[in-house]
Amino acid sequence: MKLSVLDQSVALEGQGEDAAIRDTLALAEQAEALGYSRFWLSEHHGMPTIVGTAPEVLMAAVAARTRRIRIGSAGVMLPHYSALKVAEQFRVLEALAPGRIDLGVGRAPGSDMRFAQALNPLAHGAAEHFPEQVRDLQAWTSQPSHRGLSAHPLGAHAPELWILGSSDYGAQLAAHFGLPYAFAYFFMDGQGVERALELYRSLYRPSERHPRPQATVCVWALAADSAKEACHHALSREHWRMERQRGRLAALQDPDLVAAQGLRAEDQPALEAMRAKAFVGDPAEVATRLRALAAALELDELVINTWAWHPGVRQRSYALLAREFALEARAA
């Protein structure tokens, strides 16, 4: 089984937001050295926690620092933009890193509607045109000309287009266009994943580039040398999720501070439900659960998203999982 990475450039309390971007670059270099297959970057706007706002820019920096790993967006929120402009951006990226570019696109705004309106003054109702945008983007990234227009630069390789989603809608759209599909398992702790993948596979219409369905899911996972240590570092994200439910967003907090303050008693039911589905523990435990999920969903690739207040803890988690899955040996 292959493992890949989704990084969201998470801001850490006590550090500047710009440091999160540099942490992303360091992680990309490590992920390649460890044998991960892909390194994907998200797009969010107006958030004090997830500060990766321009995946296409960051992808260029990652391309300059790596040689083998595939680099992708997970994703570009297409209703904000012109499909032709996105095609041109990713053709430039393909020229920088031939045969290594993934173009993941989503329909969600990646923020609230105020930011959607600011990013695209014509944003009202733009999501309704998402299927047409995907059609045009698929053509401009795979054909020399579409609608009498060409997206340059042309080359021997073309970006690989993915549809991202966390509902049945994206699954059905990916199936209709014959495109790979990635389900955001970590959004809702896997709720709806079986149904989405069933729809995707049963409705799939083969395309020239993808004669068979190709699916993956992105999960949040954290491994440490001991289960106790992993659970401690997971407190940062647990605290963030509880605060988000109360409408409070902030940079990720130090788990030592979270542990000292304690989590609210009224949060315990939600925390217990979250922890029951979490991929948190020692390396063997996390790897066992990941393999079980992949087997249940009939997947040969998983994308791992990891948050930790200490960058070294996050890097250690990816290294431990790479060792459990023997990624380095296979890459070599």
Phi, psi and omega in degrees: 000141178267148173240143176230176185236136165246119178246137184247009180051067184277127178285141182248134180301133181094355178233155178291150179298330180296334178296330180297324179293318179292326175297322178299316180297318179296320180293323179299316178297319179294318182300320177296315181298329182278347178098015176292150187277319183226155173229107184255150183233140184264168176235117174225158183225140173068024182248135178280359181253304183260106192251013174279096186262342186223078183301327182294328177286314181295326177300323179296320178294320178296319180300324181289341184254359183229167182230335188240315190297141174288146184236133184210169175259136177218068358209185169281127179276091195302324181299345177283344196227171171278133179300323180295317181296319178297318178300318179295316179302316185280339171289325174297315178299321179296326177292327178285325183224074187303131177074014185234007190255127173252133178247090177272132181234148178227167182261339184292158181285341183072016179181201176266175187290341175296315179290323177300319179293322180290324179288325181216101181303342178259026187292335182299118180081002183296326182298335179294340182263010182305314179302319179294323177296318179298317178303312181294318181296319178300319180291314184290340178265353183236348184236151177297327183214146177212131182058030179078008182236150177241143174261115183256158004275142174278155180196185182288337182242159177227149178302147176267119185274131177237147170258130179253147178188170176224024181210179179294332185302306181297323180298315180291324179293316178299319179297318182298318183269358181067046184242155173298153186226134177238123180263130181279077183302324185287343179299311187236029181051040173087358181299124177089001186292320181298314180297317181297315181291325177298315178297315182302312184287322183285331183262001189299132176249111184304141175244170183298317182280331184230081181294340179233152178297144179226114185231154172212169173229151177252122181243155173266128182216149178215119177245145175218175184297336175222156179297323180298316180295318180298316180296325178295312182290334177291345179302327181301311181288322178300316178299317180299317181294321178294318179293324178298322178296337177267007178081019181246122179240135180205174176296158182293134184266153175301128181297333176297320179292318179298317181295322180292321180284327183080150176270151186295144180299323182291346179275350188301316179301316180294321179295318180296320178294320179295314183292331179294333181256000186282147174261073184230131178160199176285166187304316182295319181296313181295317180298320179298317181291323178294318178297320180295319178296314180299319179294317181296325182263002179057053181245149174247009177209139174234145176254128185253129175245128183227128172251140172202143182292326177269117178306325179295327178293318179296314179298321179295322179299313179296323179293319180296318179290324177299321179292319181297326182261006178053043184292319184297318181297319181291321179295321179295000000 
